[in-house]
């Protein structure tokens, strides 16, 4: 497994708990659930940013 593949798997693993927390926090208007949804959204955004950073780096380093 290359270093890039490990980073892509890491960003995918960040997305799943982020999506779960986001889905758990949306339906109810309680305060802790909204905090969970916000935390899930932050995890998803971090994963997307990491994915695009790797994607841009791959485009620059193609042999």
C-alpha positions in Angstrom: 0.0 0.0 0.0 1.4 3.3 -1.0 1.4 6.4 1.2 -1.3 8.0 -1.0 -3.6 5.0 -0.7 -3.2 5.1 3.1 -4.2 8.8 3.2 -7.2 8.2 1.0 -8.4 5.3 3.2 -7.9 7.6 6.2 -10.1 10.3 4.7 -12.7 7.8 3.9 -12.6 6.5 7.4 -13.2 10.0 8.6 -16.2 10.4 6.4 -18.3 7.5 7.8 -18.4 8.5 11.5 -18.9 12.1 10.3 -21.9 11.1 8.3 -23.3 9.0 11.1 -22.9 11.9 13.6 -24.5 14.3 11.1 -27.5 12.0 10.6 -27.8 11.4 14.3 -27.9 15.1 15.1 -30.3 16.4 12.4 -33.8 15.0 13.3 -34.1 16.4 16.9 -33.8 20.1 18.0 -32.0 19.1 21.2 -28.8 20.9 21.9 -26.4 17.9 22.3 -27.7 16.4 19.0 -26.9 19.7 17.2 -23.4 19.6 18.6 -23.0 16.0 17.3 -24.3 17.1 13.9 -21.8 20.0 13.8 -18.9 17.7 14.8 -20.0 15.2 12.1 -20.0 18.0 9.5 -16.6 19.1 10.5 -15.3 15.6 10.1 -16.8 15.3 6.7 -15.3 18.7 5.6 -11.8 17.6 6.9 -12.1 14.4 4.9 -13.1 16.3 1.7 -10.2 18.7 2.1 -7.7 15.9 2.7 -9.1 14.1 -0.4 -8.7 17.1 -2.6 -5.2 17.9 -1.4 -4.2 14.3 -2.3 -5.9 14.6 -5.6 -4.1 17.8 -6.5 -0.8 16.4 -5.4 -1.4 13.3 -7.6 -2.0 15.5 -10.6 1.3 17.3 -10.1 3.3 14.1 -9.5 2.2 11.9 -12.3 5.2 10.1 -14.0 
